[in-house]
Amino acid sequence: MSWELPVNIVLPLFVAVIVLGIFFILKLTKDKTRNISTLRFFIQVIVVPLMFLGLVVGPFNEPMWQPIGISPRSSLVGAEFFGTQFPDGLSVPFMACYYSNGRTVTCGLWQLQAYIFPYWDYSNGYEAIYSIAGIEKVAVVVALLVGASVIFGRAFCGWVCPFGLYMDVLTRIRKVFRFRRFHISDGSNVKIAQLRYITLALALIFSVILSSYAIFGTELINGTTPAGPAGQTGFSGAFNEPFCLVCPMRPLCILIECGLGLMNFDHISIMASESFLGLSSFYISSLNLTILAIITILALMHRRVFCRICPLGGLTALFSVFKPFKYIALTKLNKNEQKCTKCGICKRVCPTQATDVYIKKGGDVTESKCILCARCVELCPYEDALSLRFAGKSVIKSRNWLE
């Protein structure tokens, strides 16, 4: 593919489609119990190509990427704004695998791991040139994640995360074919949710251990001492970014791009066969493919199953629903105690089984499991009993759809 679409044409087209789509959905959707859900699904679908803008905006066929295929590319969309200090894409708190969209936005968890190991004190990595040190790169990522989380909270998970869209599609498939839905008790759901923070801690701790020579001057694991000008080590490429080795988003992105002809599957499969015990690879491996398959099966049995254990979702929750961030968070789910009758609809329809919306008496009922999808607001049959608020103003509020 040698053609190239200019960003100044593509972006206005996307904006126009989004505005028109939102207008027609709000005006023409007759079923008021699906109004918000239809809007949310539309936004999820339209955000994916917008996020993966690098797939339609060149440059293509660069020599360094020819074995891989069309993507990924090495230049950042909007480089004149971000400059060379942050060339991997804007850090976002949702699954956005670097391999497919590193030119626009990038999964903040990938960046946190990569900037610790192997690129803590090296300026060249994945064909990107960094002009700031590791601690500064990590600080920028954390600042961007905190800012995004404080402003929008886990609405990123509910409204724009592409892996969340994948699970919502699987839920629709389950309903069409009437697969049996398995029940998870509230107690078990709370325990499962703790895996988010365990996984996050292990990924970051392991990254620090791998980068111990660069950070502390002491090699804790043999073979992790940088051995080249770009920071290559004996583990580089095999154990970089520990969570990414098991993240189901990575193989999903790669397989979709290969299916669309945007990446060379032959090259990727060869890389996988040559990886360490077939378990780790830059792209796909037996390990992450197995995890993707397991998550897919579980998602066909229960809604938003991965959101319950997603470490990036947990990180977003840390920066939005826990103190002190809770006090300054702008996006919240609010409950009017006087108008609530404890009918329990909100609890039953929540895709992640958030319970505070039902248990708490009133006020801010946002919790770490809540993805701010507003499904509870949409189905609550009492006027203004529930509302999704931004900066204290109601954006979406419950209506008496029974009349």
Secondary structure, DSSP 8 states (H G I E B T S, - for coil): ------HHHHHHHHHHHHHHHHHHHHHH---TTSHHHHHHHHHHHHHHHHHTGGGTSS----GGGTTTBS---SS-TTHHHHTTSSTT-EEESS---HHHHTTTEEEHHHHHHHHHTT-SS-SEETTEE--S-HHHHHHHHHHHHHHHHHHHTTHHHHHT-HHHHHHHHHHHHHHHHT-------HHHHHHHHTHHHHHHHHHHHHHHHHTHHHHHS--SSTT-S--STT---TTTTTSSSGGGGT-THHHHHHHHHHHTTSB-HHHHHHHHHTSBTTTB-SS--HHHHHHHHHHHHHHTTSTTTGGGT-HHHHHHHHTTTSTTHHHH-SEEEEE-GGG-----HHHHH-TT---HHHHS-SEE---TT-----HHHHH--STTSEEEEETTEEEEE---TT-
